[in-house]
C-alpha cells in the first residue's frame, strides 16, 4: 500500500517559512531540526515540510530550480481548503503572502483564489468541492 505522506518545500530559512505558515494559516509546528535545515507542520492528514536549499543541494547532486517570488510560480500548488476564502487570504497577506489571483467562484460552485508564500510557492485557497 502507498500513502501520500508529505510535501517538502525547499526554502531559504526553514524557521521563517514555518512561522509564516503558522501565522498565515494557524498550522502547528511539529518540529524543526537543531540545524534549522528541516522542519514539519501538522496540517491535518498530510504533513507540510520544509528543507533548506542547502540540504536540498546535498540531496540532489544535479541541482534544482529554486522558487523565487520574482519569478513566475512553478506549475504546482499547495491546496488549502477553508470555509472563508476571503478571511483566509487576508490573514495570509498580513503574514507576508502576495496575492496572485483574487477569489472567483467557479461554475461548479467552488470559490478559488491564489496567493504566493514568502518563498514564492503558489498556494490555492479554496472552499471544499461539492
Secondary structure, DSSP 8 states (H G I E B T S, - for coil): -----EEEEEES-HHHHHHHHHHHH--EEEEE-TTSSEEEEE-SSSEEEEEEHHHHHHH-TT------TTS---S--EEEE-S-HHHHHHHHHHHT-EEEEEEEE-TTS-EEEEEE-TT--EEEEE----
